[in-house]
Amino acid sequence: MELGKEGLLLRTGLKELTVDLEKEVDLVLKDYSTRTAKKAKSSLELLNYEEIFDRERIIGTISTDSEIPKYPGGWRILSKTSLSESEITQLAKSDIDLKEFIQNQKKEE
């Protein structure tokens, strides 16, 4: 089926909406999954429509524990900064509590 100009506009709009989606999904999985992002992602892809909306099913799919971490690892939020990839990796893998670190920075200002 041809949609002409409308189809082209629709395709362009959809592409704009999904351009960074894959990266965002990977970063969210890095933050919350206790499995590797690749394993968690492939497990999520196997869920059906109803299972996607089941919180417990999602947790069981991305985590080896019964709960996801209370605080994310920081990958997604740090990717929005001007930090380099190696700096982000160093911070995200460290034992630094990012929430506490940010609050301390605000107190010093």
C-alpha positions in Angstrom: 0.0 0.0 0.0 1.3 3.4 -1.0 0.8 6.4 1.3 2.6 8.9 -0.8 3.8 12.1 0.9 1.9 11.1 4.1 3.7 7.8 4.3 7.0 9.6 3.9 6.2 12.0 6.7 5.0 9.2 8.9 8.1 7.2 8.3 10.3 10.2 9.0 8.5 11.0 12.2 8.7 7.4 13.4 12.4 7.4 12.6 12.9 10.5 14.7 11.1 9.0 17.6 13.1 5.8 17.6 16.5 7.0 16.6 18.0 6.8 20.1 15.6 4.2 21.5 18.0 1.3 21.2 20.7 3.1 23.1 18.3 4.2 25.8 17.0 0.6 26.3 20.6 -0.6 26.6 21.4 2.1 29.2 18.3 1.4 31.3 19.2 -2.3 31.3 22.7 -1.5 32.3 21.3 0.5 35.2 18.7 -2.0 36.5 19.5 -5.4 35.2 21.6 -7.9 37.3 22.1 -9.8 34.0 24.1 -8.6 31.1 22.2 -6.1 29.0 22.4 -8.5 26.0 20.8 -11.4 28.0 18.2 -9.2 29.6 17.3 -7.7 26.2 16.9 -11.0 24.5 14.8 -12.3 27.4 12.5 -9.2 27.2 12.0 -9.8 23.5 10.5 -13.2 24.3 7.7 -11.6 26.5 4.2 -11.4 25.0 2.0 -8.3 25.2 0.4 -9.1 28.6 3.8 -10.0 30.2 5.3 -6.7 29.2 2.9 -5.0 31.6 3.5 -7.4 34.5 6.0 -5.7 36.9 7.0 -9.0 38.6 7.6 -10.7 35.2 9.8 -7.8 34.0 11.8 -7.9 37.3 12.2 -11.7 36.9 13.3 -11.3 33.3 16.0 -8.6 33.8 17.2 -9.6 37.3 18.6 -12.7 38.9 17.2 -11.4 42.2 13.6 -11.0 43.2 14.0 -7.2 43.1 15.7 -4.7 40.9 18.3 -2.3 42.5 16.7 0.5 44.5 19.0 3.0 42.8 20.1 2.8 39.2 23.8 2.3 38.3 23.9 5.7 36.7 24.7 4.7 33.1 21.7 6.5 31.6 21.9 9.7 33.5 25.7 9.9 33.1 25.4 9.5 29.4 23.6 12.8 29.3 26.6 14.6 30.7 29.8 15.8 29.0 31.8 12.9 30.6 33.8 10.6 28.4 32.8 7.0 28.0 35.7 5.9 30.2 34.8 8.4 32.9 31.2 7.2 32.8 32.3 3.5 33.1 34.6 4.4 36.0 31.9 6.2 37.9 29.1 3.7 37.2 31.3 0.8 38.3 32.6 2.5 41.4 31.1 2.2 44.9 30.1 5.8 44.8 26.5 6.5 45.7 25.6 9.0 42.9 22.6 10.3 44.7 24.7 11.1 47.8 27.5 12.5 45.6 25.2 14.9 43.9 23.7 16.0 47.1 27.1 16.7 48.6 28.0 18.7 45.5 24.9 20.9 45.9 25.9 21.5 49.6 29.3 22.7 48.6 28.0 25.2 46.1 
